[in-house]
Every structure is written in C-alpha cells, then in structure tokens.
Amino acid sequence: MRKTIKQAFKGPEERFLIGCGLKISGLYLATLLVYAYVMWVIISINAIYFESKLAGFTQETRGDFVENAILVVTDEFVHIFWFLPFLFFCGIYIGKVLIRPFYLIGNYCKQKVEESNAVYKVDRFTDYKLLSDFSKLFFKFIDDAEEEGLLKAVDYPGRFKAIHGPKFEKVFFFNFLILILFLSTLSGVFFYFISGEIHSGLLDLSLQFLKDNDQALGYFVEEQKALFFSVVLFFIFHIFLSYLILSFHFYGRISGAIFAFFSTMRSFMRGRFSSRVHLIGYTQVRIYGRWFNKYLDNIEKNMEKWKFIIQSMTNKEKQDPDLINSSRIKRISRG
C-alpha cells in the first residue's frame, strides 16, 4: 500500500494531476465546512431564541435540540462527502486535459526518434491554437528538410511574428471553461438538493420541539426559509466563482510552457538550430520538453550527415540519384 502511494507521487506529472484533483475537491470541501459552521450558528440562534420564549424549553431541552439538529445536518453531509471522490477524479481528468497537447507533441517526437513513420495529430478539444497551428507548420518544415536533406531557415506566416510572450488561448479556454462550468453546475445542484433536505429536516425538528406553543414561534421558524435559501444561493455562487478563478489558475500553470514550445519551434525555423525548449517551473510537462529536445538533437545530427553527403555529390547525381552506383557510393562516402 505504501509503495503504491509512493508510486502515485513519484513523477511531477502525477503530482500535478493529484494536485488538480485535490484543488477541485478541496475547494468544495472548504465551502462545505464554512456552510456547516453557518448551519451551526443558525441552529444555535434558534435554540437560544426558543429558550428565551418558551417556559418549558430548558437548557437541557436546548442541548437535545442542538444535538438532534446537528444529527440532521451530519446525516445529509454523509451524502456530500461521497461526492468528493467524484470531484477528485474530475480534477485529475482536468489536469490530463491541460497536459495532453504537450503529451501529443512529446510522444510524436519520441516515436519519430524511435521510428520514422509516426504521424502528428492534434486533439481538437484540448487544442491550444497557437501551439497546435505552429507545431503542424513546424513538423512539416522538418519533414520537408528531411526530404531535401538540408536544414535551412524558412519564413512563416506573419501572425506568428508579433507574438513575444504567452498568449491567451480564447478557444481552448472557452472549451475548458465549459468543462469547469459543467462541474460547477453539477456541484451546485447537488449542494442545493442536500441543503433542501437539511432545511426540511431542521424545520420538522423545530416544529416537533415547539408542538402547540406560540404561533409566533412557528411563524419565526417558517419564515427562516427565505433566509436559509439566501445562504444556500450565496454558497452556490461562491462555488461557481471559486471554480472560475481556479480555471484561470490552472491555465496559468501551462500558458508559459505553451509559449516556451512555440518560441523554440519559431527560433529553429529562423535558422537557430541550437534552440532547445527550457521549462523552468513547469515540471508537469518537462518530460515532454526532453522528448522534444531529443527529437531536435536527432534532426540536427541527421541533417549534418546529409549535408556532407550532398556536398560530395555532383550536380547530375543530385538531379538524378539513379546515376549513383557502387563506385560512386564509395566516392561519396569518402567525402
């Protein structure tokens, strides 16, 4: 068991995913704990009010009322805590959505180093438009260079030239926001349903203790419904707002890495073939940066070989490779 837990926290990517899960579920848990405190305050105020107005409502009765009211709340809270593991795994999935574009690039580069027939494809839902558009352009540039046997600086569309820092990815963030809002809505609906059950339980308990006492006290309990649900709506809004802020936080965890990959590809296409991606503070995608750098090292090394071979060939041999026979191969290999 201990070994399994250590394995789960072994790599930076795994720690990042678990961190995403803990943030999504932990935020909801923190909201619930504050909500539980507010419920305790409301229950205590009711108990003190009943004690001050009812002759037979002694401190002992007050204690029984508070104890039973807390039982009503905790019985419903059990259902809420069963919802937390679901949120935790939703957070892990969100983390995977954030990392996936880097995985696609890194995995393609790894496959290209190991075998030459890999195909680069982007995932539209997890797509960072800047990175995916330019990476497709970049890998085509590499394929053309390999086919020609020569690395040389090339031009690229002007829309990529004016980018000098992390760019806000509107399309991706919109898609990501839909996911966050869905999760917020689901959490809010569940919270609202459970809160309704808590209110009904507390109302029944209060009326049970009041029995046939003053109608004004019954009116006091009944009219708390508006106050109670205003508190509930506040916490639901708090959940929505918190998850919205959290989505910006998550995006900030990868926006710099997007620009790092993009700027490295752009520099390489400009002719700076020693350019490599350097990720400081983005440990969750660093492994994919290493795979990408290894791919560039491999390309540069292969291009150097092709450069000497092409320089050793005559113009006729370059135009018509079929002319190359065994004697010419020996000559070319000698340089």
C-alpha positions as CSV (number, residue, x, y, z in Angstrom):
1,M,0.0,0.0,0.0
2,R,2.8,2.4,1.0
3,K,4.7,1.5,-2.2
4,T,1.5,2.2,-4.3
5,I,1.1,5.7,-2.7
6,K,4.8,6.5,-3.3
7,Q,4.4,5.4,-6.9
8,A,1.4,7.7,-7.3
9,F,3.5,10.7,-6.2
10,K,6.7,9.6,-7.9
11,G,6.7,11.9,-11.0
12,P,6.0,15.6,-11.4
13,E,3.1,14.9,-13.8
14,E,1.4,12.5,-11.3
15,R,1.9,15.1,-8.6
16,F,0.3,17.8,-10.8
17,L,-2.7,15.6,-11.6
18,I,-3.2,14.7,-7.9
19,G,-2.8,18.4,-7.1
20,C,-5.6,19.3,-9.6
21,G,-7.8,16.7,-8.0
22,L,-7.2,18.0,-4.5
23,K,-7.8,21.6,-5.6
24,I,-11.2,20.7,-7.2
25,S,-12.4,18.6,-4.3
26,G,-10.7,20.6,-1.6
27,L,-12.4,23.8,-2.7
28,Y,-15.7,22.2,-2.5
29,L,-14.8,20.7,0.9
30,A,-13.8,24.1,2.2
31,T,-17.1,25.5,1.1
32,L,-19.0,22.7,2.9
33,L,-17.1,23.3,6.1
34,V,-17.9,27.0,6.1
35,Y,-21.5,26.1,5.3
36,A,-21.6,23.6,8.2
37,Y,-20.4,26.4,10.5
38,V,-23.2,28.7,9.3
39,M,-25.7,25.9,9.9
40,W,-24.4,25.5,13.5
41,V,-24.8,29.3,14.0
42,I,-28.4,29.2,12.8
43,I,-29.2,26.2,14.9
44,S,-27.7,27.9,18.0
45,I,-29.6,31.1,17.4
46,N,-32.8,29.1,17.1
47,A,-32.1,27.2,20.3
48,I,-31.3,30.4,22.3
49,Y,-34.5,32.1,20.9
50,F,-36.7,29.1,21.8
51,E,-35.2,29.0,25.3
52,S,-35.9,32.7,25.8
53,K,-39.5,32.5,24.6
54,L,-40.7,29.1,25.9
55,A,-41.1,28.3,29.6
56,G,-40.6,24.6,29.2
57,F,-37.6,25.0,26.9
58,T,-34.8,24.5,29.4
59,Q,-31.0,24.3,28.9
60,E,-31.3,20.5,28.8
61,T,-34.0,20.7,26.1
62,R,-31.8,23.2,24.3
63,G,-29.0,20.7,24.3
64,D,-31.3,18.0,23.0
65,F,-32.5,20.3,20.2
66,V,-29.0,21.3,19.2
67,E,-27.8,17.6,19.3
68,N,-30.7,16.4,17.1
69,A,-30.3,19.4,14.7
70,I,-26.6,18.5,14.2
71,L,-27.6,14.9,13.6
72,V,-29.9,16.1,10.8
73,V,-27.1,18.1,9.2
74,T,-24.4,15.4,9.5
75,D,-26.8,12.7,8.1
76,E,-27.1,14.7,4.9
77,F,-23.4,15.7,4.9
78,V,-22.5,12.0,4.6
79,H,-24.0,12.1,1.1
80,I,-22.0,15.2,0.3
81,F,-18.7,13.6,1.3
82,W,-19.5,10.7,-1.1
83,F,-19.5,13.3,-3.8
84,L,-15.9,14.4,-3.0
85,P,-14.1,11.4,-4.6
86,F,-16.1,12.1,-7.8
87,L,-14.8,15.7,-7.8
88,F,-11.3,14.5,-7.1
89,F,-11.2,12.3,-10.2
90,C,-12.8,15.1,-12.2
91,G,-9.9,17.2,-11.2
92,I,-7.4,14.6,-12.4
93,Y,-9.2,14.5,-15.7
94,I,-9.0,18.3,-16.0
95,G,-5.2,18.0,-15.3
96,K,-4.9,15.5,-18.1
97,V,-6.8,17.9,-20.5
98,L,-4.3,20.6,-19.6
99,I,-1.2,18.3,-20.2
100,R,-2.5,16.4,-23.3
101,P,-1.3,18.8,-26.0
102,F,2.2,18.6,-24.7
103,Y,1.9,14.8,-24.5
104,L,0.9,14.7,-28.2
105,I,4.0,16.7,-29.2
106,G,6.3,14.9,-26.9
107,N,5.0,11.4,-27.8
108,Y,5.2,12.2,-31.5
109,C,8.8,13.3,-31.1
110,K,9.7,10.2,-29.1
111,Q,8.1,8.0,-31.8
112,K,10.0,9.9,-34.6
113,V,13.3,9.2,-32.9
114,E,12.5,5.6,-32.5
115,E,10.7,5.0,-35.8
116,S,10.2,7.3,-38.8
117,N,6.5,6.6,-39.7
118,A,4.9,8.4,-36.8
119,V,2.0,10.8,-37.6
120,Y,1.3,14.1,-35.6
121,K,-2.3,14.7,-34.8
122,V,-3.9,17.3,-32.5
123,D,-6.8,16.8,-30.2
124,R,-9.4,19.5,-31.0
125,F,-10.9,19.7,-27.6
126,T,-7.6,20.0,-25.7
127,D,-6.2,22.1,-28.5
128,Y,-4.0,25.2,-27.8
129,K,-4.5,27.0,-31.1
130,L,-1.1,28.8,-31.1
131,L,0.8,25.7,-30.3
132,S,-1.1,23.3,-32.4
133,D,-1.2,25.5,-35.5
134,F,2.5,26.3,-35.3
135,S,3.6,22.8,-34.4
136,K,1.8,21.4,-37.5
137,L,3.8,24.1,-39.5
138,F,7.0,23.2,-37.7
139,F,6.8,19.4,-38.2
140,K,6.0,19.9,-41.9
141,F,9.1,22.1,-42.1
142,I,11.2,19.3,-40.5
143,D,9.6,16.7,-42.9
144,D,10.5,18.9,-45.9
145,A,14.0,19.4,-44.6
146,E,14.5,15.6,-44.2
147,E,13.2,15.0,-47.7
148,E,15.5,17.6,-49.1
149,G,18.4,16.6,-46.9
150,L,19.1,20.1,-45.8
151,L,18.2,22.3,-42.9
152,K,17.7,26.0,-43.8
153,A,15.9,29.0,-42.3
154,V,12.4,29.5,-43.7
155,D,9.7,32.2,-43.4
156,Y,6.4,31.6,-41.7
157,P,3.0,33.5,-41.6
158,G,3.2,37.0,-40.2
159,R,0.6,36.3,-37.5
160,F,3.3,34.3,-35.6
161,K,5.9,37.1,-35.8
162,A,4.3,39.6,-33.4
163,I,4.0,37.1,-30.5
164,H,6.6,37.9,-27.8
165,G,5.0,36.4,-24.7
166,P,2.3,33.9,-23.5
167,K,-0.9,34.4,-25.5
168,F,-4.4,34.0,-24.1
169,E,-5.9,31.0,-25.9
170,K,-9.6,32.0,-26.2
171,V,-10.8,28.9,-28.0
172,F,-9.1,26.5,-25.6
173,F,-10.1,28.5,-22.5
174,F,-13.7,28.6,-23.7
175,N,-13.7,24.8,-24.1
176,F,-12.0,24.4,-20.8
177,L,-14.5,26.8,-19.2
178,I,-17.4,24.7,-20.4
179,L,-15.9,21.8,-18.5
180,I,-15.4,23.8,-15.4
181,L,-18.9,25.3,-15.6
182,F,-20.4,21.8,-16.0
183,L,-18.6,20.7,-12.9
184,S,-19.7,23.8,-11.0
185,T,-23.3,23.3,-12.1
186,L,-23.2,19.7,-11.0
187,S,-21.7,20.6,-7.7
188,G,-24.2,23.5,-7.2
189,V,-27.2,21.3,-8.0
190,F,-26.1,18.6,-5.6
191,F,-25.4,21.2,-2.9
192,Y,-28.8,22.8,-3.4
193,F,-30.6,19.4,-3.2
194,I,-28.8,18.4,0.0
195,S,-29.4,21.9,1.5
196,G,-33.1,21.5,0.8
197,E,-33.1,18.2,2.7
198,I,-31.2,19.8,5.6
199,H,-33.7,22.6,5.8
200,S,-36.7,20.2,5.7
201,G,-35.2,18.2,8.5
202,L,-34.4,21.2,10.7
203,L,-37.9,22.6,10.1
204,D,-39.6,19.3,11.1
205,L,-37.3,19.1,14.2
206,S,-38.2,22.7,15.3
207,L,-41.9,22.2,14.9
208,Q,-41.6,18.9,16.8
209,F,-40.0,20.7,19.8
210,L,-42.4,23.6,19.5
211,K,-45.5,21.4,19.4
212,D,-48.6,23.5,20.2
213,N,-46.6,26.5,21.5
214,D,-46.9,30.1,20.5
215,Q,-47.8,30.5,16.8
216,A,-45.4,33.4,16.5
217,L,-42.5,30.9,17.1
218,G,-43.9,28.7,14.4
219,Y,-44.0,31.8,12.1
220,F,-40.4,32.5,13.1
221,V,-39.3,29.1,12.0
222,E,-41.3,29.0,8.8
223,E,-40.0,32.4,7.7
224,Q,-36.4,31.3,8.1
225,K,-36.8,29.5,4.8
226,A,-36.0,32.7,2.7
227,L,-33.0,33.4,4.9
228,F,-31.9,29.8,4.7
229,F,-32.0,29.6,0.9
230,S,-30.4,33.0,0.5
231,V,-27.4,31.5,2.4
232,V,-27.6,28.4,0.1
233,L,-27.6,30.6,-3.0
234,F,-24.6,32.5,-1.7
235,F,-22.6,29.3,-1.3
236,I,-23.7,28.1,-4.7
237,F,-22.5,31.4,-6.2
238,H,-19.3,31.0,-4.2
239,I,-18.7,27.6,-5.7
240,F,-19.2,29.0,-9.3
241,L,-16.9,31.9,-8.7
242,S,-14.2,29.8,-7.0
243,Y,-14.1,27.3,-9.8
244,L,-14.0,30.1,-12.3
245,I,-10.9,31.6,-10.5
246,L,-9.5,28.1,-10.3
247,S,-9.8,27.7,-14.1
248,F,-7.6,30.8,-14.6
249,H,-5.1,29.4,-12.1
250,F,-5.0,26.1,-14.0
251,Y,-4.5,27.9,-17.3
252,G,-1.7,29.9,-15.7
253,R,0.1,26.7,-14.9
254,I,0.6,25.9,-18.6
255,S,0.4,29.2,-20.5
256,G,4.2,29.8,-20.1
257,A,5.0,26.3,-21.3
258,I,2.9,26.9,-24.4
259,F,5.0,29.9,-25.3
260,A,8.2,28.1,-24.5
261,F,7.5,25.3,-27.0
262,F,6.2,27.8,-29.6
263,S,9.2,30.2,-29.3
264,T,11.7,27.2,-29.6
265,M,10.0,26.0,-32.8
266,R,10.0,29.5,-34.2
267,S,13.7,30.1,-33.4
268,F,14.5,26.7,-35.0
269,M,12.7,27.7,-38.2
270,R,14.5,31.0,-38.2
271,G,17.8,29.1,-38.5
272,R,18.8,28.9,-34.9
273,F,19.2,25.2,-35.0
274,S,20.8,25.0,-31.5
275,S,17.5,26.3,-29.9
276,R,16.0,24.0,-27.3
277,V,13.0,24.3,-25.0
278,H,13.8,25.2,-21.4
279,L,11.0,24.8,-18.9
280,I,11.5,26.5,-15.5
281,G,8.7,25.9,-13.1
282,Y,6.6,23.7,-15.4
283,T,7.8,20.3,-14.1
284,Q,4.5,18.6,-15.1
285,V,5.4,18.9,-18.8
286,R,9.2,18.8,-18.5
287,I,9.4,15.2,-19.7
288,Y,7.7,16.2,-23.0
289,G,10.2,19.0,-23.3
290,R,13.0,16.5,-23.0
291,W,11.5,14.3,-25.7
292,F,11.1,17.4,-28.0
293,N,14.8,18.4,-27.4
294,K,16.0,14.9,-28.1
295,Y,14.0,15.0,-31.4
296,L,15.7,18.3,-32.4
297,D,19.1,16.8,-31.5
298,N,18.3,13.8,-33.7
299,I,17.2,16.0,-36.6
300,E,20.3,18.2,-36.4
301,K,22.6,15.2,-36.2
302,N,20.9,13.5,-39.2
303,M,21.0,16.8,-41.2
304,E,24.7,17.1,-40.7
305,K,25.2,13.6,-42.2
306,W,23.0,14.5,-45.2
307,K,24.9,17.8,-45.6
308,F,28.3,16.1,-46.1
309,I,26.7,13.5,-48.4
310,I,25.0,16.2,-50.6
311,Q,28.2,18.2,-50.7
312,S,30.1,15.1,-52.0
313,M,27.6,14.6,-54.9
314,T,27.9,16.1,-58.3
315,N,25.1,18.3,-59.8
316,K,24.0,15.4,-62.1
317,E,23.8,13.0,-59.1
318,K,21.7,15.5,-57.2
319,Q,19.3,15.8,-60.1
320,D,19.2,12.1,-60.9
321,P,20.0,9.8,-57.9
322,D,19.6,6.8,-60.1
323,L,23.1,7.5,-61.5
324,I,24.6,6.6,-58.2
325,N,26.2,3.1,-58.5
326,S,28.5,1.2,-56.1
327,S,31.7,3.1,-57.2
328,R,30.0,6.5,-56.8
329,I,28.7,5.5,-53.4
330,K,32.3,4.7,-52.3
331,R,33.4,8.1,-53.6
332,I,30.6,9.9,-51.8
333,S,31.2,8.1,-48.6
334,R,34.9,9.2,-48.7
335,G,33.7,12.8,-49.0
